[in-house]
Amino acid sequence: MIINLYLYFMKNLFTILILITTLLPACRISEKKPVSVPAPKNTALSQEIFDPLEEGYKLFWQDNFSGNELDTTKWKTRGNGPRRIGYNDPSMVKVEDGNLYLMYDIKKDSIMGCAVGTQATFNTTYGYFECRARLQRGDGPWAAFWMQSPQISQGEDPAVYGAEIDIFEYFRGLGEDHMTHCIHWAYGPNQQSVGALNSELEGLSKGFHTFALEWTPEKYAFFIDGLKYHELSKGLSHIDQYMILSMEIPSYLQGIKNACAPDTFIVDYVKVYKK
């Protein structure tokens, strides 16, 4: 009986193989489902490059970081001392080869970051604020370019007391080509926020890019490489504010498990245009 079945199977093997070969493509086709291409997420609102000079702005303030030390008529190191799980240390700030280097490192028992700001040297209302920079390599500590109000904790109306305007924060753990922007105001128990506003640009983690904010009496608009990604009118400040560049330290040790040490946020220039 077994031998007869074997002989029948072998005799008809060729026919069975032809049948399978014939049917398989039909099975594959019948299993295909219509594919819908999702709309691009976090992309620029348009592909038109914004040029502040063509929009009626004029260069008002700049630092190209020439020389071999921080220009203290424009910047001061900021928040020196304890910062989250580490310390802001002026030794992590360096100017060299036409760039500002904001560094993160782990030395002995210290986790060290840094920041510079214009609070003591330059405050203004409205304009187009731009930096050209190369972002940090690692996940954990993050590069940031932001603006701050000296009165943000004194009241809850951003028009009167100002806002924190995060022109960009680069949390590499969210994706190499992913960036966030945010607005905060009313520091204290009733703090309010808009964000995080998400942007994506292929190649963001490589080389230098420009990051900018257009701040007017009617809106905030956020740009990467001249492309507008977000525009909003919430949390609008109408008072003088100052700029900050920082290499931020996480709040928890878990946040540095994938960090590179040392790591660097490199800034080529900062420019402010006003009408």
C-alpha positions, -999 to +999 in steps of 0.1 A: +000+000+000+028+024+010+048+015-021+018+021-044+012+056-028+049+064-033+048+054-069+016+074-075+032+105-059+064+102-079+045+096-112+024+128-106+052+150-090+058+168-123+021+177-127+019+188-091+049+211-094+035+227-126+001+233-108+019+250-078+040+272-100+009+282-120-012+290-089+014+309-068+015+341-087-023+342-086-021+338-048+003+366-045-018+389-066-050+381-047-033+387-014-021+422-023-040+451-007-044+486-020-015+507-007-022+542+004+009+565+006+007+584+039+010+622+039+045+634+048+049+641+085+067+670+101+078+684+067+082+720+056+050+740+049+065+749+015+097+746-005+102+783-008+134+795+008+129+824+032+154+853+027+151+879+054+167+906+032+141+900+005+114+903+032+124+938+043+148+929+071+183+943+076+212+928+095+211+943+130+234+922+152+258+893+145+286+872+159+308+851+135+329+838+164+362+850+150+392+851+173+402+827+200+378+835+229+342+843+235+333+879+228+320+890+262+306+922+248+280+899+231+278+868+252+283+857+288+285+822+300+252+814+316+239+794+345+273+783+358+269+758+386+245+729+392+222+721+363+199+690+365+222+660+371+254+679+362+270+713+360+273+741+336+310+749+334+326+778+315+355+755+306+331+737+282+328+769+261+355+774+234+359+797+204+383+784+177+387+784+139+357+807+135+333+786+155+318+785+190+321+751+206+296+742+233+308+709+248+294+681+270+317+658+289+320+635+319+351+643+340+357+623+372+324+624+390+310+654+371+286+656+341+294+689+325+275+710+300+274+747+292+255+777+279+260+813+267+235+840+265+230+877+257+209+887+288+236+912+299+244+925+264+216+923+239+178+922+244+153+930+217+117+925+206+108+910+172+131+901+143+146+872+124+170+852+146+193+827+129+222+805+137+242+782+115+253+751+135+263+715+135+244+694+160+257+670+186+264+634+177+249+616+207+216+609+224+210+623+259+225+658+262+210+681+236+218+712+216+194+742+219+190+777+205+164+796+224+151+830+236+141+839+271+123+866+289+139+881+320+103+885+335+088+851+326+082+840+362+066+873+373+032+868+357+011+847+334+004+869+304+031+863+278+024+896+261+034+914+293+059+890+309+074+873+279+080+836+269+106+810+265+109+805+227+127+773+219+139+780+183+151+744+183+160+716+206+177+685+191+169+653+209+188+628+188+169+599+204+138+610+186+155+604+153+186+616+136+166+639+113+141+650+138+139+683+156+115+700+180+104+736+187+083+749+216+069+779+234+065+781+272+052+810+294+040+817+329+067+799+347+053+786+380+023+764+390+002+776+360+029+773+333+016+768+298+032+754+267+027+749+230+046+720+215+065+700+210+063+711+173+081+685+153+102+689+122+121+665+100+148+671+074+168+644+057+205+648+066+198+670+097+224+651+117+252+657+092+271+689+085+260+725+092+224+738+089+206+770+096+179+773+123+158+804+126+128+821+142+108+849+127+091+867+156+066+894+148+037+911+167+014+885+150+033+852+150+062+829+156+076+810+125+103+784+127+127+776+099+153+750+091+177+758+061+153+786+052+123+763+050+093+773+071+081+743+092+057+759+117+038+791+123+017+800+153+003+829+173-001+814+208+021+826+237+032+857+219+057+879+237+057+916+231+087+925+253+125+925+250+141+890+252+176+876+249+192+847+231+207+815+245+229+787+230+233+757+252+244+721+255+218+708+279+222+680+304+194+655+311+175+653+344+182+616+350+212+593+348+192+571+324+193+599+300+230+596+293+232+559+288+236+564+250+255+597+252+289+604+236+315+619+258+329+643+249+303+657+225+300+691+209+274+716+195+293+737+170+280+772+160+293+790+130+274+823+134+244+839+150+226+868+132+197+890+140+177+908+114+152+935+121+128+957+101 
